[in-house]
Each structure stands twice: as C-alpha cells, then as structure tokens.
C-alpha cells in the first residue's frame, strides 16, 4: 500500500535537508516543487508516483539520490541541478510525453554517476537547445560509456546531433537576431513593442544565445518558444559560407536518417537490404529483358514470377527493419530513394531508348567464378572481370537456362554493395553497353560509402570494437 504524502510540493522550495530524506512510495497528485533545495544526505524517491511535474531546478544533491521504480507522468525539470554523487533512475517508468529536462545540468562524470535502465534511460534526457548544453551532453555520454551503457551513450549523442542539425537549419534559413531589420522581425509575428525592445537592447548589447530574449520584459516564455528555432546569433554569413553549411546539413541529415548517427544497426541493415533488393532487380531487368523486336529476348514467365516474388520478400524484410528502427521512416525511405533511384532510372531509360544491337545479345552481361561457390568476403573486389588472362580463364557466363539463375543477380548486387556473397559474380567487358557499366559502378561507389557507414555504426554500438581500422 502506497504512503500518501499530504504536504503540498511547494513546501520544499529552497529547503535544506541535513539528514536522510525518504519519499519512497509517496504519491504526488499535485506538482512537486523541490527547486533550489539542498540535500546534504541521501534521499530516496523509490517507487514514488508523480502525477504532475517534478521541479528540481537548481537543486543540489551532495549525497546519492534514488528514483528507482518511480513513475513520472509529466516532465521532470532538472534544469541547473547539481549532482555530486550518484543519481539512480533504474527501472523508472515514463508516461508518454514525460522526460528529463537536463538543461544546464551540473554533473561531473569523474566525481558523480547517473544510473538507469540500460538501453532506455538515454532516450529520456532532453535539452531544448545545443547552445549552452554541449558540456552537459558530453558529460552524459561519458557517464554512460564509463558504465558500459553504450546504447544510452549513443542515444544521447543522437539527441545532440539532432540539435546540431536544428542549429544548422537556423543558420541557413533562420533570422540573425543581431542584424535583422524591424520588417524581418515582424515576420516572426513579434509585436511592435517586442520589436522595439529588441532594437533598444541591440544598441547596447549583443545577443549571444536565443535564451537572452528572456531577459527582455516584453518577451514572454511563449514567444521565446515560438521563435527560438527560427533565429540564430552571430555574424552575417557570406554566400560561400552558406553553401558550406548546406553541405554540412546534408551530410549530417544523411547520417541521422540512414543510421541514427551510427546508433542503430537495425536501421543500417534495413537500408542495405532495400538497396540490395532494388539493384538486384535492376540488374536482372537489364540482363534478361533485352528487346521485344525483332526476336524477343525475355526471360520465362516462371523466372519473372520468382524474381518479383523474391524482390517483394526482400523489400518487405528491409522495410520492416527500417520502420522499426527509424524515428522518421518516411523521410528515411525518401532519402534512400533519392540516393539510389534517380541515376539508375535515367541510365535504364536511356538504355531502352537507344536499344541494344551488338554481338553476344543472347549471352549474359555477367560472368561468375566457376572455380568454387561458397560464402566469402570480397574486400578488394572490383565489379568488372579482371583484365589479366590468368584470372579471366576461370570466369564463365551466367547460365541463363538454369531455373535458379535469377539468384545470381542478387548475388552480384550483394557482392557489389556489401563486398560479400556466395560467388564472385562480375560484369563482363565485351559488347556491354556503357550505360550498364555506369550503373554497376554507381552501385559499387554507393556500396563503398555504405560499408564505411556500417563499420562506423558497428564500431559505435559494440564496446571496444573499431572496425574502421580494417577499412
């Protein structure tokens, strides 16, 4: 049976606890306010239930504090909290919309420690902006790495990079609060009084962060929250500098969308599986559907059915992994599509528009290593048949008449993308249209980038592993 705490939470504002404090199993129906409270001895909120917000802003914990198995239905305000010992958030339950606001958290991972449920607690630490909180986030990352909670450390880093992306967006398309004219400020839906106050402030001071707006009497918290993601501070940027910011934004966006900044192996594998399936289908299409006239060169109906069914299965598996792991699966899929599809679509369209009339029309464009067939890693493999005759002799054309031949196109796509496959399948170099060669090399180049992304992700998610040393 839970103990009901009959005292209003505001009673503890600016209090000082010189002895042990035990709030375990307490049930807080109203907001619990411990702002600016100092705890000199251990305090426990184990199994406590907070129906409303818990305010601990600028509180100081000189001894261990425990929230083990507590229930938070609303956000917990840890803004400016000083943690000098151990803070235990193990098995804490967060309702939807609840989180830990760690802005301006004073925490030294060398002297203190934050614990929590491995693989979960990291996603509940939030800060409103990166400016002023980079040290906080780095401290949390270091703390979780020291406790070998790699997933939580990666989640905090992912949060930091999302905030960095938001800051880049502001620097590219946002409004410079230090130089913006009154007409531009009006576009932020600021009142004339607020605009005049900002202009007076700029005559004597310079805005260094969005939070400086809160120092102005005319700007309330609601206005600040409304415009903070649309403004930035600093010197005006030249067009070339903006181009550099755009490229940084694109690179960071790709890392966040395709791997959650190296924190999700499932997402990275899902992206790879979708790409392998897409290119396997493309290679089969250009190799087996040659022409309709004068003499049709097309695959049998059974082969087409097998190929399309397998493509659907691989895509379903890849998309399932992608949707389970991505925060914004729609954007991730759109990003992958923009990278993997436009160039091949143009090349294939040009190929069929121009037609193919050359020798060896009824022979596959691909060859396979006939010496042996087994799973193997092909690190230094290039997508075309070797030029040296000694190596060329063991390559034979793909057997188009075999019922299982359609598997070879997935094998080639896997080889070309992942440097891993069941056989060394390559593109032959005789009577091959240049557009097909360009398509193969395009996938090969994307595969190199993908391997770097995959190795980076594995190195970040597996403790003590650095696979990039072998890349």
GIMOKA-V515597 format. One record per pair of residues at least 4 apart in sequence whose C-alpha atoms are under 8 Angstrom apart, sorted by the first residue. I is the first residue (numbers start at 1). J is the second residue. D is the distance in whole Angstrom. If there is no record, write none. Layout:
I/J/D
I/J/D
//
This chain:
2/25/5
2/26/6
2/27/7
3/25/6
3/26/5
3/27/7
4/25/8
4/26/5
4/27/5
4/28/8
5/26/5
5/27/6
5/28/7
7/11/7
8/30/7
8/31/8
8/32/7
9/13/8
9/28/8
9/30/7
9/31/6
9/32/4
9/33/5
9/34/7
10/31/8
10/32/6
10/33/5
10/34/7
11/33/7
12/33/6
12/34/5
12/35/8
12/37/7
13/33/6
13/34/5
13/35/5
13/36/6
13/37/6
14/34/7
14/35/6
14/36/5
14/37/4
14/38/7
15/34/8
15/36/7
15/37/5
15/38/6
16/37/6
16/38/5
16/39/6
16/40/8
17/21/7
17/37/8
17/38/6
17/39/5
17/40/6
17/41/7
18/39/7
18/40/5
18/41/6
19/40/7
19/41/5
19/42/8
20/41/5
20/42/5
20/43/6
21/41/7
21/42/7
21/43/5
21/44/6
22/43/6
22/44/5
22/45/7
23/43/8
23/44/6
23/45/5
23/46/7
23/48/7
24/44/6
24/45/5
24/46/5
24/47/6
24/48/5
25/45/7
25/46/6
25/47/5
25/48/4
25/49/7
26/45/7
26/47/7
26/48/5
26/49/6
27/48/6
27/49/5
27/50/6
27/51/8
28/32/7
28/48/8
28/49/6
28/50/5
28/51/6
28/52/7
29/50/7
29/51/5
29/52/6
30/50/8
30/51/7
30/52/5
30/53/8
31/50/8
31/51/8
31/52/5
31/53/5
31/54/6
31/55/8
32/50/8
32/52/7
32/53/6
32/54/5
32/55/6
33/54/6
33/55/5
33/56/7
34/54/8
34/55/6
34/56/5
34/57/7
34/59/7
35/55/6
35/56/5
35/57/5
35/58/6
35/59/6
36/56/7
36/57/6
36/58/5
36/59/4
36/60/7
37/56/8
37/58/7
37/59/5
37/60/6
38/59/6
38/60/5
38/61/6
38/62/8
39/43/7
39/59/8
39/60/6
39/61/5
39/62/6
39/63/7
40/61/7
40/62/5
40/63/6
41/61/8
41/62/7
41/63/5
41/64/7
42/62/8
42/63/5
42/64/5
42/65/6
43/63/8
43/64/7
43/65/5
43/66/7
44/65/6
44/66/5
44/67/6
45/65/8
45/66/6
45/67/5
45/68/7
45/70/7
46/66/6
46/67/5
46/68/5
46/69/6
46/70/6
47/67/7
47/68/6
47/69/5
47/70/4
47/71/7
48/67/8
48/69/7
48/70/5
48/71/6
49/70/6
49/71/5
49/72/6
50/54/7
50/70/8
50/71/6
50/72/5
50/73/6
50/74/7
51/72/7
51/73/5
51/74/7
52/72/8
52/73/6
52/74/5
53/72/8
53/73/8
53/74/5
53/75/6
53/76/6
53/77/8
54/74/8
54/75/7
54/76/5
54/77/6
55/76/6
55/77/5
55/78/7
56/76/7
56/77/6
56/78/5
56/79/7
56/81/7
57/77/6
57/78/5
57/79/5
57/80/5
57/81/6
58/78/7
58/79/6
58/80/4
58/81/4
58/82/7
59/80/7
59/81/5
59/82/6
60/81/6
60/82/5
60/83/6
60/84/8
61/65/7
61/81/8
61/82/6
61/83/5
61/84/6
61/85/7
62/83/7
62/84/5
62/85/6
63/84/7
63/85/5
63/86/7
64/85/5
64/86/5
64/87/6
64/88/8
65/85/8
65/86/6
65/87/5
65/88/6
66/87/6
66/88/5
66/89/7
67/87/8
67/88/6
67/89/5
67/90/7
67/92/7
68/88/6
68/89/5
68/90/5
68/91/6
68/92/6
69/89/8
69/90/6
69/91/5
69/92/4
69/93/7
70/89/8
70/91/8
70/92/5
70/93/6
71/92/6
71/93/5
71/94/6
71/95/8
72/76/8
72/92/8
72/93/6
72/94/5
72/95/6
72/98/6
73/94/6
73/95/5
73/96/7
73/97/8
73/98/6
74/94/8
74/95/7
74/97/7
74/98/5
74/99/7
75/97/7
75/98/4
75/99/5
75/100/6
75/101/7
76/98/7
76/99/6
76/100/5
76/101/6
77/100/6
77/101/5
77/102/7
78/100/7
78/101/5
78/102/5
78/103/7
78/105/7
79/101/6
79/102/5
79/103/5
79/104/6
79/105/6
80/102/8
80/103/7
80/104/5
80/105/5
80/106/6
81/102/8
81/104/7
81/105/5
81/106/6
82/105/6
82/106/5
82/107/6
83/87/7
83/105/8
83/106/6
83/107/5
83/108/8
83/112/7
84/107/7
84/108/7
84/111/7
84/112/5
85/111/7
85/112/4
85/113/6
86/112/6
86/113/5
86/114/6
86/115/8
87/113/6
87/114/5
87/115/6
88/114/6
88/115/5
88/116/6
89/114/8
89/115/6
89/116/4
89/117/7
89/121/8
90/115/6
90/116/4
90/117/5
91/116/7
91/117/5
92/116/8
92/117/8
94/98/6
94/99/7
98/124/8
99/124/5
99/125/6
99/126/7
100/124/6
100/125/5
100/126/6
101/125/6
101/126/5
101/127/6
102/125/6
102/126/6
102/127/6
102/136/8
103/126/7
103/127/5
103/128/7
103/133/6
103/136/7
104/132/7
104/133/6
104/136/7
105/136/6
106/136/7
107/112/7
107/136/7
107/139/7
108/112/6
108/113/8
108/139/7
109/113/6
109/139/6
109/140/7
109/142/7
109/143/5
113/143/6
114/140/8
114/143/7
114/144/8
115/144/8
116/120/8
116/121/5
117/121/6
118/149/6
118/151/7
118/152/7
119/149/7
119/150/8
119/151/5
119/152/5
120/124/8
120/152/7
121/125/7
121/152/6
122/151/8
122/152/4
122/153/7
122/154/8
122/155/6
122/156/6
123/152/7
123/155/6
123/156/7
125/156/7
126/159/7
127/133/7
129/133/7
129/163/6
130/134/6
130/160/7
130/163/6
130/164/6
130/167/8
131/209/7
133/137/6
134/138/6
134/160/8
135/139/6
136/140/6
137/141/6
137/156/7
137/157/7
137/160/7
138/142/6
138/157/8
139/143/6
140/144/6
140/153/7
140/156/7
141/145/6
141/152/8
141/153/4
141/154/7
141/156/6
141/157/7
142/146/6
142/153/7
143/147/6
143/153/8
144/148/6
144/149/5
144/150/6
144/152/6
144/153/5
145/149/6
145/150/6
145/153/6
148/463/7
149/153/6
150/154/6
150/460/8
150/461/6
150/462/8
150/463/7
151/155/6
151/263/7
151/461/7
152/156/6
153/157/6
154/158/6
154/262/8
154/263/6
154/460/7
154/461/8
155/159/6
155/263/7
156/160/6
157/161/6
157/261/8
158/162/6
158/256/8
158/260/7
158/261/6
158/263/7
159/163/6
160/164/6
161/165/6
161/252/8
161/256/8
161/261/8
162/166/6
162/256/8
163/167/6
164/168/6
165/169/6
165/249/6
165/252/7
165/253/7
166/170/6
166/229/7
167/171/6
167/229/8
167/232/8
168/172/6
168/245/7
168/248/8
168/249/6
169/173/6
169/174/7
169/249/7
170/174/4
170/175/7
170/229/7
170/230/6
170/231/6
170/232/6
171/175/8
171/176/8
171/231/8
171/232/6
171/245/8
172/242/6
172/245/7
172/246/7
173/230/8
174/229/8
174/230/5
174/231/5
174/232/6
175/180/7
175/184/8
175/230/6
175/231/5
175/232/6
176/180/6
176/231/6
176/232/5
176/233/5
176/234/7
176/236/7
177/207/7
177/231/6
177/232/6
177/233/6
178/202/7
178/206/6
178/207/6
178/233/6
178/234/7
179/236/8
180/184/6
180/185/6
181/185/6
182/186/6
182/195/6
182/199/8
183/187/7
184/188/7
185/189/7
185/190/7
185/195/7
186/190/5
186/191/7
186/192/8
186/195/7
188/227/7
188/230/8
190/194/6
190/195/6
190/223/8
191/195/6
192/196/6
193/197/6
193/218/7
194/198/6
194/218/5
194/219/6
195/199/6
196/200/6
197/201/6
197/216/7
197/218/7
198/202/6
198/216/8
199/203/7
200/204/7
201/205/6
201/206/8
202/206/6
202/207/7
207/212/6
207/213/8
207/233/6
208/212/7
208/233/6
208/234/7
209/232/7
209/233/6
210/224/8
210/228/6
210/231/7
210/232/7
210/233/8
211/215/8
211/224/8
212/216/8
213/219/6
213/224/7
214/219/6
214/220/7
214/221/7
214/224/7
215/219/8
219/223/6
219/224/7
220/224/6
221/225/6
222/226/6
223/227/6
224/228/6
225/229/8
227/231/7
237/241/6
237/242/6
238/242/6
239/243/6
240/244/6
241/245/6
242/246/6
243/247/6
244/248/6
245/249/6
246/250/6
247/251/6
248/252/6
249/253/6
250/254/6
251/255/6
252/256/6
252/261/8
253/257/6
254/258/6
254/335/8
255/259/6
255/260/6
255/261/5
255/262/7
256/260/4
256/261/5
256/262/8
257/261/8
257/326/7
257/328/8
257/331/7
257/332/5
257/335/8
258/267/7
258/268/6
258/271/7
258/332/6
258/336/8
259/263/6
259/264/6
259/265/7
259/267/6
259/268/5
259/453/8
259/457/7
260/264/6
260/267/8
260/326/7
261/457/8
262/453/7
262/454/8
262/456/6
262/457/4
262/458/8
262/460/6
262/461/8
263/457/6
263/460/7
263/461/6
264/268/6
264/325/7
264/457/7
264/461/8
265/269/6
265/454/8
265/457/6
265/458/7
265/461/8
266/270/6
266/321/6
266/322/7
266/325/6
267/271/6
267/321/6
267/322/5
267/324/8
267/325/5
267/326/6
268/272/6
268/322/8
268/453/8
268/454/6
268/457/8
269/273/6
269/318/8
269/321/8
269/454/8
270/274/6
270/317/8
270/318/4
270/319/6
270/320/8
270/321/5
270/322/5
271/275/6
271/318/7
271/319/8
271/322/7
271/336/7
272/276/6
272/318/8
272/450/8
273/277/6
273/314/7
273/315/7
273/317/8
273/318/5
274/278/6
274/314/7
274/315/5
274/318/5
274/319/7
275/279/6
275/340/7
276/280/6
276/410/7
276/413/6
276/414/6
276/417/7
277/281/6
277/311/6
277/314/6
277/315/6
277/410/7
277/413/8
278/282/6
278/311/8
279/283/6
279/410/8
279/413/6
279/443/8
280/284/6
280/409/5
280/410/5
280/411/8
280/412/7
280/413/5
280/414/8
281/285/6
281/307/7
281/308/8
281/311/7
281/409/7
281/410/8
282/286/6
283/287/6
283/409/6
283/413/8
284/288/6
284/289/8
284/406/7
284/409/6
285/289/5
286/290/7
286/348/7
286/436/8
287/364/6
287/365/6
288/297/7
288/298/6
288/299/6
288/364/8
289/297/6
289/298/5
289/299/7
290/296/8
290/297/5
290/298/6
290/356/7
290/361/8
291/295/7
291/296/6
291/297/5
291/298/7
291/355/8
291/356/8
292/296/4
292/297/6
292/298/7
297/362/7
299/303/6
299/304/7
300/304/6
301/305/6
302/306/6
303/307/6
303/403/7
303/406/7
304/308/6
305/309/6
306/310/6
306/406/8
307/311/6
307/406/6
308/312/6
309/313/6
310/314/6
311/315/6
312/316/6
313/317/6
314/318/6
315/319/6
316/320/6
317/321/6
318/322/6
319/323/6
320/324/6
321/325/6
322/326/6
322/329/7
323/329/5
326/332/7
328/332/6
329/333/6
330/334/6
331/335/6
332/336/6
333/337/6
334/338/6
335/339/6
336/340/6
337/341/5
337/342/8
338/342/6
340/344/7
341/345/6
342/346/6
343/347/6
343/439/8
344/348/6
344/439/6
345/349/6
346/350/6
347/351/6
347/435/6
347/436/8
347/438/8
347/439/7
348/352/6
348/435/7
348/436/8
349/353/6
350/354/6
350/435/8
351/355/6
351/356/8
351/435/6
351/436/8
352/356/8
356/361/8
356/433/8
357/361/7
358/431/6
359/431/6
360/431/7
363/397/7
363/400/8
364/397/6
364/398/6
364/399/8
364/400/7
365/397/8
365/427/6
365/428/6
365/432/7
366/397/6
366/398/6
366/425/7
366/426/6
366/427/4
366/428/5
367/385/8
367/395/6
367/396/5
367/397/4
367/398/5
367/425/6
367/426/5
367/427/6
367/428/6
368/395/5
368/396/5
368/397/6
368/398/6
368/423/7
368/424/6
368/425/4
368/426/6
369/373/8
369/394/6
369/395/5
369/396/7
369/423/7
369/424/5
369/425/6
370/394/6
370/395/6
370/396/6
371/394/6
372/423/8
373/422/6
373/423/5
374/421/8
374/422/5
374/423/6
375/420/7
375/421/6
375/422/4
375/423/7
376/420/6
376/421/6
376/422/6
376/423/7
377/419/6
377/420/5
377/421/7
378/415/7
378/419/5
378/420/6
378/421/8
378/424/8
379/419/6
379/420/8
380/419/8
381/419/7
382/416/8
382/426/8
383/416/6
383/426/5
383/427/6
383/440/7
383/441/7
383/444/7
384/426/5
384/427/5
384/428/6
384/429/7
385/392/7
385/395/8
385/426/6
385/427/6
385/428/5
385/429/7
386/391/6
386/392/6
387/391/8
387/392/7
388/392/6
389/393/6
391/395/8
398/405/7
398/408/8
399/405/6
400/405/6
401/405/7
404/408/8
405/409/8
406/410/7
407/411/6
408/412/6
408/425/7
409/413/6
410/414/6
411/415/6
411/421/6
411/422/7
411/423/7
411/425/7
412/416/6
412/421/8
412/424/8
412/425/5
412/426/7
413/417/6
414/418/5
414/419/7
414/420/6
414/421/6
415/419/5
415/420/5
415/421/5
415/424/7
415/425/7
416/420/8
416/440/8
416/443/7
416/444/5
416/447/7
417/443/6
417/444/6
417/446/7
417/447/4
417/448/7
417/450/8
417/451/8
418/447/6
418/448/8
418/450/8
418/451/7
427/437/8
427/440/8
428/432/7
432/436/7
432/437/7
433/437/7
434/438/6
435/439/6
436/440/6
437/441/6
438/442/6
439/443/6
440/444/6
441/445/6
442/446/6
443/447/6
444/448/6
445/449/7
446/450/6
447/451/6
448/452/6
449/453/6
450/454/6
451/455/6
452/456/6
452/468/7
452/471/7
453/457/6
454/458/6
455/459/6
455/466/8
455/467/6
455/468/6
456/460/6
456/466/8
456/467/7
456/468/6
457/461/6
458/462/6
458/465/8
458/466/8
458/467/7
459/463/7
459/464/8
459/465/5
459/466/5
459/467/6
459/468/7
460/465/8
460/466/8
467/471/7
//
